[in-house]
Amino acid sequence: MVDENRKNERHQARMQRIKEKVDARINQAQEERGIVIVITGNGKGKSTSGFGTVARAVGHGLSASVIQFIKGTWACGERNLLEQNGCQFHVMATGFTWETQNREADIAAAQKVWQEAKRLLADPKTDLILLDELTYMVNYDYIDLDEVIDAIINRPINQHVVITGRGAHRTLLEIADTVSEVQSVKHAFEAGIKAQKGVDW
């Protein structure tokens, strides 16, 4: 019993030290403004994470919009749910670039959706924007990087932006407040398991 009491006392002392450090950091973080989040890497879950943030925002009554590149021809469970709760979607709707194999058509489709993104990035009534798979548009030169950076930097001060996709350009990483990298350890598709409705899409 004595040993158990000592363990409890040590645990409590350790947790108290952690609490003091956490509280000090919370007290230091007092700035309130919109943040830029980049979710990149070669693992599964980047768009899923981005949509989770949109769902959280909508759940708190914020105005959220989604600009969706690349995967626009697939059924989208997130869209089915979020549009019912007032979230705007603007979708490129061409599918994967290796399926279209038409650079000019892809650029035109990307530019059309990007114009909607620019409009929203200038709208103070839009609290959060998900730019899903934007990194590919920049890397393929479908959308000008400088134009993207300018629109994000000059957005309304309290607006949040979430960017997803592999190979995020270093300038996007530099202007981001939060960057997460999703790494692939294992993927069901590599084992011959097809994409599952409600889990993968």
C-alpha positions in Angstrom: 0.0 0.0 0.0 2.9 2.3 0.8 4.4 1.7 -2.6 1.1 2.4 -4.3 0.8 5.7 -2.4 4.3 6.7 -3.5 3.5 5.9 -7.1 0.4 8.0 -6.9 2.3 10.9 -5.3 5.0 10.7 -8.0 2.4 10.5 -10.7 0.5 13.6 -9.3 3.8 15.6 -9.0 4.7 14.7 -12.6 1.3 15.6 -13.9 1.4 18.9 -12.0 4.7 19.8 -13.6 3.2 19.0 -17.0 0.1 21.1 -16.2 2.2 24.1 -15.3 4.1 23.9 -18.5 0.9 23.5 -20.6 -0.8 26.4 -18.7 2.2 28.6 -19.3 2.1 27.9 -23.1 -1.7 28.5 -23.2 -1.2 31.9 -21.4 1.4 32.9 -24.0 -0.8 32.0 -27.0 -3.2 35.0 -26.9 -3.2 36.1 -30.6 -6.5 35.5 -32.4 -6.6 35.3 -36.2 -7.2 32.9 -39.0 -4.6 30.2 -39.5 -3.3 28.3 -42.5 -3.1 24.5 -42.2 -1.2 22.4 -44.7 -1.7 18.6 -44.6 0.7 16.9 -46.9 2.7 13.7 -47.3 2.3 10.4 -49.1 0.0 8.7 -46.7 -3.8 8.2 -46.7 -5.9 10.7 -44.7 -5.0 14.2 -45.9 -8.4 15.0 -47.4 -10.1 13.1 -44.6 -8.4 15.3 -42.0 -9.3 18.4 -44.0 -12.9 17.4 -44.2 -12.8 16.7 -40.5 -11.8 20.3 -39.8 -14.6 21.5 -42.1 -17.1 19.3 -40.2 -15.8 20.7 -36.9 -16.2 24.3 -38.1 -19.7 23.6 -39.4 -20.6 22.0 -36.1 -19.6 25.2 -34.3 -21.8 27.3 -36.7 -19.0 28.7 -38.8 -19.4 29.3 -42.5 -17.3 26.8 -44.4 -16.6 26.2 -48.1 -14.8 23.4 -50.0 -12.9 23.8 -53.2 -12.2 20.3 -54.5 -9.6 19.5 -57.1 -8.6 16.1 -58.7 -11.3 13.8 -57.3 -14.4 15.6 -58.4 -16.0 12.7 -60.4 -16.4 10.4 -57.4 -19.3 10.3 -55.1 -18.3 12.2 -51.9 -19.8 11.2 -48.6 -18.5 14.4 -47.0 -20.2 16.5 -49.6 -23.5 14.5 -49.1 -23.4 15.4 -45.4 -21.9 18.9 -45.4 -24.0 20.5 -48.1 -27.1 19.6 -46.1 -25.5 21.8 -43.3 -24.9 24.9 -45.5 -21.3 24.1 -46.7 -20.6 25.3 -50.2 -18.8 23.0 -52.6 -17.0 24.0 -55.8 -15.7 21.0 -57.6 -13.3 20.7 -60.5 -15.1 17.5 -61.5 -12.6 16.2 -64.0 -11.3 13.3 -61.9 -7.7 12.2 -61.7 -5.2 13.8 -64.2 -4.0 10.4 -65.3 -7.6 9.6 -66.4 -8.3 12.8 -68.3 -4.9 13.0 -70.0 -5.8 16.4 -71.4 -3.7 19.2 -69.9 -5.6 22.1 -71.6 -8.9 20.8 -70.3 -7.5 20.2 -66.8 -6.0 23.7 -66.7 -9.3 25.3 -67.8 -11.3 23.3 -65.2 -8.7 24.1 -62.5 -8.8 27.8 -63.3 -12.6 27.9 -63.2 -12.7 26.4 -59.7 -9.8 28.6 -58.6 -11.8 31.7 -59.5 -14.4 30.5 -57.0 -11.6 30.0 -54.4 -10.3 33.5 -55.0 -13.8 34.9 -54.4 -14.1 33.0 -51.2 -10.6 34.0 -50.1 -11.7 37.6 -50.3 -15.0 37.1 -48.5 -15.0 38.0 -44.8 -18.2 36.1 -44.3 -16.4 32.8 -45.1 -14.8 31.5 -41.9 -13.0 28.5 -43.3 -12.0 27.2 -46.7 -10.7 23.8 -47.6 -8.5 23.8 -50.7 -8.5 20.0 -51.2 -5.7 18.7 -53.4 -4.5 22.2 -54.2 -0.8 21.1 -54.1 -1.2 19.2 -57.3 -2.6 22.2 -59.1 0.4 24.2 -58.1 2.9 21.5 -58.9 1.4 20.9 -62.3 1.4 24.6 -63.1 -2.4 24.6 -63.5 -2.6 27.5 -61.0 0.1 30.1 -60.5 1.9 29.7 -57.2 2.3 33.4 -56.7 -1.4 34.0 -57.3 -2.2 31.4 -54.7 0.2 32.8 -52.1 -1.1 36.4 -52.7 -4.7 35.3 -52.3 -4.0 33.5 -49.0 -1.8 36.2 -47.5 -4.4 38.9 -48.3 -7.5 37.0 -47.1 -9.6 38.4 -44.3 -7.7 38.3 -41.0 -10.0 35.8 -39.2 -10.4 33.4 -42.1 -8.9 29.9 -41.8 -7.5 28.0 -44.8 -6.8 24.2 -45.0 -4.7 22.9 -47.9 -4.3 19.3 -48.7 -2.3 17.2 -51.1 1.1 15.5 -51.6 4.3 17.4 -52.2 3.2 20.8 -50.8 5.5 23.5 -52.3 8.0 24.9 -49.8 6.4 28.4 -50.1 3.1 27.0 -49.0 4.8 25.4 -46.0 6.5 28.7 -45.2 3.3 30.7 -45.0 1.4 28.0 -43.1 0.9 28.3 -39.4 0.4 24.5 -38.9 1.9 21.8 -41.2 1.2 18.1 -40.7 2.8 15.3 -42.8 0.9 12.1 -43.2 3.2 9.2 -43.9 2.2 5.8 -45.4 3.1 2.8 -43.3 0.6 0.4 -44.9 -2.4 0.8 -47.3 -5.1 -1.7 -48.0 -5.0 -1.0 -51.8 -1.5 -2.3 -51.9 -2.8 -5.7 -50.7 -5.4 -5.7 -53.5 -8.3 -4.4 -51.4 -10.6 -2.1 -53.4 -11.6 1.3 -52.1 -14.5 1.0 -49.7 -17.6 3.3 -49.8 -18.0 5.2 -46.6 -14.3 4.6 -45.5 -12.2 5.6 -48.5 -14.7 7.8 -50.3 
